[in-house]
Amino acid sequence: MSDRQKTRDSQNQERTKVRLSLDISPELYALLEQLAEKTGGTKSEVLRKAIALMEVLVEAKRQGKKFGIAEKDQQLATEIVGL
């Protein structure tokens, strides 16, 4: 495959997206904007990362693992439950 064809395929993959309409509360929208600003990203990027994190959580729970925030010494400081 030529470099030109690889570039064209890559561009086509980037354009293949689904537009999503989402109803959220004003408070959640404000939080989404704050997270985008704090991370230097877009609201779409924040949502994509949140979905990826949720995927990790679901898989960990399926495997009987805990999901949380560890201290620097690796001890679980906060276990995230209810998701």
N, C-alpha and C positions, 0 to 999 in steps of 0.2 A: 504494500500500500504506500502510495507516495505521501510526502509531507503535506502537500496541498489537500489531499483527500482526508488525511488524519485531522487536519485543522477544520475542514468542513464538517466532518463527523462530530468533532468536539463542539463546534458552534451549534449544530443541530440539537445535540443533547442538552446544552445549556438553555436553549429556547423552549424545550419541551417541558412546560410547567403547567400546573393546574391552578387556576385562580380560585380563591376561597373567600367566601363572604362569611363573616363571623360576627355574631352579636355578643358583646361583652359589656359589663357595667362601666360607667365612667371611671370608677376607682381602679378597676383592672386595666383599663386603657392607660390611665396615668402611670400605673406601675410599669406597664409595658414600655411606655415612652422613657421612663426613668432608667430602666434596665438597658435600653438601647443606648441612651446617652452615656451611662456608666461604662458600658463595654465598648463604646465607639463603633457600634454596629447599627443595623437597621432593626425595625420592629420584626420584619420577616426573619432575620437572622436569629433574633432572640427566640422566636417561636420554633424555628427549626432546631435550635440547640435544646430547648425545653423538651421537645418531642424526642430527640435523641437520648436525653437524660432519662425520660420516662421509659423508653425502650430498655435501657440498661437496668432500671429499677425492676421492671416487670420480669425480665429474664433472671435477674438475681433472686427474686422472690420465688420464681418457678423452680429454681435450683435449691431452694431452702436456705438461701444466704440472707444475711442482713445487709441493709443499705443505710449508710449514715455518713457522718462527718467525723474524721479521725483527728486527734491531736497530733502534733509533730512527732510524738513518741509512738504513734500508731495505735494508741488506745482509742476506742470508739467514744467520742465525746457526746454525740447526739445520734440517736437512731431515728431514721425517718420512717414513720408508720402511717397507715391509713391511705396510702396511694395505691 
